């Protein structure tokens, strides 16, 4: 069975501010890393994790992006769009645009889609 991973599991794993949840999230991610547990990380979950970790917890964006990219490459993460999500995180970091715009850029760049938008940030990529 493939599970959908919620944002709070990622937050507890990376922040460690709740002892019981940290222990459980470490166990989950150990199993995910070793493919004993298969998960899909939805785009909205990744976006929410990035936002909460940077805006609420005030963690450095580059550190959060590195951590999220590391999670994405775990063997048990079975997203078919891993490459697009990884590229979107890179664009967020290098072009300083929000995740949704970066996701549009990544999908456009990697899959040849055109972009329709009034958003000036989309011209950065």
C-alpha positions in Angstrom: 0.0 0.0 0.0 1.2 3.5 -0.8 0.4 6.1 1.9 -0.1 9.8 1.5 2.3 11.7 3.7 1.0 14.7 5.6 2.9 17.9 6.2 2.9 17.4 10.0 5.1 14.3 9.7 7.7 16.2 7.7 7.5 19.2 10.1 8.0 17.0 13.2 10.8 15.1 11.5 12.7 18.2 10.5 12.0 20.4 13.6 11.8 17.8 16.3 9.7 20.0 18.6 7.4 17.2 19.8 9.2 14.3 21.4 6.6 11.6 20.7 5.9 12.8 17.2 9.6 13.1 16.5 10.2 9.5 17.5 7.3 8.3 15.3 8.4 10.5 12.3 12.0 9.2 12.6 10.6 5.6 12.4 8.5 6.5 9.4 11.3 8.2 7.5 13.7 5.4 8.3 11.2 3.0 6.7 10.6 5.4 3.8 14.3 5.8 3.2 14.8 2.0 3.1 11.6 1.4 1.0 9.9 -0.5 3.8 7.1 2.1 3.6 6.0 3.7 0.3 4.6 7.2 0.3 3.5 9.9 -2.1 4.1 13.5 -1.2 1.5 15.7 -2.8 2.6 19.0 -4.3 0.5 20.9 -1.7 2.1 19.1 1.1 5.6 20.0 -0.1 4.5 23.6 -0.6 3.0 23.7 2.9 6.1 22.2 4.5 8.3 24.7 2.8 6.1 27.6 3.8 5.6 26.5 7.5 9.3 25.8 8.0 10.5 29.1 6.5 7.8 31.5 7.6 6.7 30.0 10.9 9.8 28.3 12.2 12.1 30.8 10.6 14.5 28.2 9.2 16.8 29.2 6.4 15.1 28.5 3.1 18.2 26.9 1.6 18.4 24.5 4.5 14.7 23.6 4.2 15.0 23.1 0.4 18.0 20.8 0.9 16.1 18.8 3.5 13.0 18.5 1.3 15.1 17.4 -1.7 16.8 14.8 0.5 13.4 13.4 1.5 12.2 13.3 -2.1 15.0 11.0 -3.1 14.3 8.4 -0.5 13.6 5.0 -2.1 10.1 4.8 -0.6 8.9 8.1 -2.0 7.1 6.9 -5.1 6.0 10.1 -6.7 6.0 10.0 -10.5 6.8 13.7 -10.5 9.9 13.6 -8.3 12.0 15.3 -10.9 9.5 18.1 -11.3 9.2 18.7 -7.6 13.0 18.7 -7.2 13.3 21.2 -10.0 10.6 23.4 -8.5 12.5 23.5 -5.2 15.7 24.5 -7.1 13.8 27.2 -8.9 12.4 28.5 -5.6 15.9 28.8 -4.3 17.7 30.2 -7.3 15.0 32.5 -8.8 13.4 33.6 -5.4 9.9 32.9 -6.6 7.0 31.1 -4.7 6.6 27.4 -5.0 3.5 27.4 -7.2 5.2 29.6 -9.8 8.3 27.5 -9.5 6.2 24.4 -10.1 4.7 25.9 -13.3 8.2 26.8 -14.4 9.6 23.3 -13.7 6.7 21.6 -15.5 7.1 24.0 -18.4 10.9 23.5 -18.6 10.9 19.8 -18.2 7.8 18.8 -20.1 7.5 21.5 -22.7 4.3 23.2 -21.6 3.7 26.8 -22.4 2.8 29.3 -19.7 -0.2 31.6 -19.5 0.1 34.2 -16.7 0.3 37.8 -15.8 2.8 37.0 -13.1 6.2 38.6 -13.7 7.9 35.9 -11.6 7.1 33.3 -14.4 9.3 35.3 -16.7 12.3 34.7 -14.4 12.5 31.1 -15.4 
